């Protein structure tokens, strides 16, 4: 879809403030997997009452976690903290098979909010392992999605690589190979990693379509379109959010003079606005749109804004509620 641009016209009351051009990227913010995960916790609370336990942060955003906590969600890392009579929601990032087995052994009320696109990667890894292939997973060590994906097969059956150097350092692996990737990586860097894997292991099998999720790709493309010519690019998101961090990197590569990650308007260092004539703005897939609106409000209190809406795609994806909650 072509980039579409609209502008807001400042009123006379704003004339005394210095001007600021805002390049607002779209799509941004919540993706279908995040919306489904949050909805899952809300519906579990409505059905079962508080408390509802959640294994790991449901999504990587402190505002989302705080709101759900206030509603009665209890976030835990260890299933031993979950009482036998209470439901437990598995986060959007997915979990290793061992966690699911533990929940089933204890007869916990398990509700799986894993993003369907992450589940697709899990299925690929299990199929490759069943077919006798060693899987090379491109991803970031210790990220919960990667931990969950590696946990779909026995120890040693999945090899993690994070950099091109990791690929170069791999031994000459015997037997059939396959690769999968974390869903929230940089699209361009992942292409380079896959090309290196194929150059090193020409017969390696891969997915029919890339594992990078549609929302990650769309947000990165929108940032690329918006970032060029920006003195500063701000991505609203939490530091634990992989896709938000990738958007900061994408903005820098795409031509922004500087790019930063901000939790919200209160967490932004407003001295960074000094000397800025054009600012870009986006939000990670786990960041609520309300945070973007609050940031724009804070900008408008300081500068006279002209907002250019840079839209590169329109998303209409919706994921169904997990079957355990479906009516």
N, C-alpha and C positions, 0 to 999 in steps of 0.2 A: 504494500500500500504506500502511495506517495506520502511524503511528509506534508502535513497540513499545519499552517501557522495562523493563529488568531492573536489579536492584541487587545489588552485592556487599556482604556484611556483614562489617565489620572484626572481627578477633578481639580477645580481651582484651589481648593483648600490645601492641596498637596504641593502647591507651586513653590513653597519655601524650602522644600527638602531637595537634596541632591538626587539626580535621577539614577535609576538602576534598571538595567535590562535583565529580566529573568527568563532563562530558557528552561521551560518546565517539560521534562521528558515523560512520554507515555508510550507504552504501558509502564506502570510503576506500582509499588505496593503489593497488597495481598494477591497471591495466586490461588488457583482452585484448590490445591492441596492444603494450603494454610487455612483457607476458609473452611474446608471440610474438617480439619483437625480441631479448630476452635469451636465450630458448631457441634462437634462430637462431645467435647467436654461440657458445653452448655446443655446439650440434650441429656447427657448422662446425669447431670445435676438435677435437671427437671424431673427425670424419671426415678432416680434413686435417692434424691436428696443429698445434702452434704453430710460427711465429706465424700468426695470422689477423688481417688488417688490417680496420679499421672506419673508414669515412668519417664523421667527426664523432663526438661522443659518441653511443653507441647509444641512450641515453635520458639525460635531463638529471638525473642523480643521481650525486654524487661517490662514494657508497658502491658503487653498482652498477658504475661505471666502474673503481674500484679493484679490486674482486673479479675482474672479467673480465680486467683487466690482469695480475693475479697468475696467472691461468690461461693467459696467453699471447696475449691480444688486444692489438693495437697500434693506438692511435687516431691518425688523421691527418686533416688538413684538405685536403691536396692529394694527388690520386691519383698524382702523380709519385713519391711516397714509397713506393708499393706495387710490390714486385718482380713481374715478369711471371709468375713461377711460383707465386705465393701468392694465396689467395682474398681478396676484399675484400667486406665486408658494408656495404650502404648502410643508414644509420640509420633509426629509426622515423619521423623527421621528414620524410623524403622528400628528393629532390634534383632540381635542374633537369635538363632533357633533355640539356644539354651535358655534364653529368657522366656520364650513362649512355652517351652517344656516345663520350666519351673512353675509358671502360672497355672498350667494345666495340672501338674502334679499336686498343687495345693488347692485345686478346684476354685481358684479365684474367678470372679466375674470379669473376664478379660474382654476388653473392647479395643479393637485394633484400629487406630487412626493413622497408620502408616500411609504416606502418600502413595497412590496407585502407581505413580511413575517410579518410585523407589522399589515397590513390590515387583515391578517388571524386571529390575536389575537383580533382585533376589532370585526370581524364577530363572533368569538366565544363568546365574552362577550355579544353582542347584542342577540344572540340566547339563551344563558343561561338566560338572563334577561326576554326574551319573554316567556321562559319555566317556569318562576317563581323561578329560582334559585338565591340565593345570591352568588356573585362571590368573591373569595379571590384571590387577585392579588399579586404575589411575585415580588417585584421590589424596586427601590430606589425612595424615596419621592422627589418630585419636578423635577425629570428628565422629559424632555418634552415627551418622549415616554410613561411614566407612566401617566402623566397628560392627554395625548390623549386617552390612553386606559381606564382610569377611567371615562373619559368624554363620553364614549359610552353608558352609562346608567345613570339614574337619581341619584342624591346625595343619598348616603347611600346604593345603590345597589351593590357597589364594595368596598370591604374592603382591604386596603393595609397592607401587612406584609413585613418587611425588614429583620427580624432576627428570629432565633428559639425561642427567648424569646417572640417576638411578637405573635408567634403561641401559645405558652404556655399560654399567657395572654388573648387569645380570650375567650369570654363568650361561654356558651353552646348554639350555634346558632340553632334556630328552623327553620324547613323547609329544602328543598333540597339545596345542596351546589355544587359549582363547583370551579375549580381553573384555573388560567392562569398565565403566567409569562412574565416579560420583556424579550426581545429577546437577550439582550447583557450581561446577567449575567454570573457568574462563573458556569460552567457546574457541577462541583462537589458539590459546595455549594447549588445549586438549587436542586440537587438530594436529599440532606439532608433535605431541606425545604419541598419538596414534600413528602418525607417519613414521616416527622413529621405531615404534614397535614393529610395524610392517616391514621396515627396512631391515631390522635385525632378525625378525622371524617371519619370512615371507608367507608361510602357510598358516599363520595365526588366524583363528576364527574370531569374528566380531558380530555385534548386533546388526540386524537388517537396517535399523535406523539408529542414529546416535542416542546415547543415554542422557545427554544434557537435556534437561526438561525444557518444554516450550517456553515457560515463563522466564527461566534464566536466560535463554537465547533472546527472547523479545526485549527484556529489560536491558540487556547489554547492547542490542542494536539501537534502542532508543537513546541510550547514553552516548553511543558513538555519534549519532546524528546531532545530539544537542551539545556535545562537549567542545567541539572545535570553536576556537575564538573566545572561550570563556576564561576570564581571569581567575575564577574560582569555581569549582564544582563541588556541591555538597550532596552526599548520599545520606538519607535518613535511615538509620538502622543500628542494631546492636553490634558490638564488637565480636560477639560469638556467632554472628550470622555469616556463613561462608559466602552466600550469594551477594550480600551487601558489600563485603570486602572486595569481591571480584568487580563490583560496579565501580568502586574507587579506582582500582587498577585500570579498568577499561577507560574511564574518563581521562586518566593521565596519558595513556597510550593514544587516545583519540584526539589529543591536542589541547586539553585544558592546562592552563599554566600551573594550576595547583588543584588538588582534589583531596577532600577530607571526608571522614565518616563522623556523623553526629547522631547521638542517641535521640536528641530532640532539640527544640529551640533553647531550652535551659542549658543543655550540655554543649552548645556551640560557643566557641570563643569569638565574640563579636568584634574583637580587634582585627580579625582576619578579613573583615569587610572593608578595612581602610584601603583606599586606592582601587577598589574593585568597581568597574563600570558594567561588567557583564558577569552574571552568576548563573550556573546551571544547577538544576535541582532534580533529584530522583529519590526513590525509596526502595529498599530491599523488599523481597517477596514476603517477608514476615512483619513488615512495618505498616501500622494502620494509616489510612489516608488522613485521619484526624491530626497526626503528627506533621504531615506536610502542610496542612491548612494552618496549623499553629505556627509553623516556621514562616510561612508567607505573611501571616499577621504580624509576626515580630519584625520581618523585613519591612513591611509597610509602615511600621511605627518609626522607622529610621530613615527610609528612603522613599522617593517617588517612583513607583514601580510601573514598568511596561512589561507585561507578561506575554511571552511567545510560547504557544503550546506546540511542542514538537512531538507529533504522533507518528509512529512507524508501524503499528499494528493494532488491531482491536481483538480483544480476547472474549470468547463466549463459552469457555470450558467450564463445566460444572461437574464435580464428582459427587456421587451418591453417598448418603450417610451409611456408615458401617452397618452390616446386616444385624448386628446385635441390638441396634437401636431402631432399625427400620420398622415401621408399623405394618 
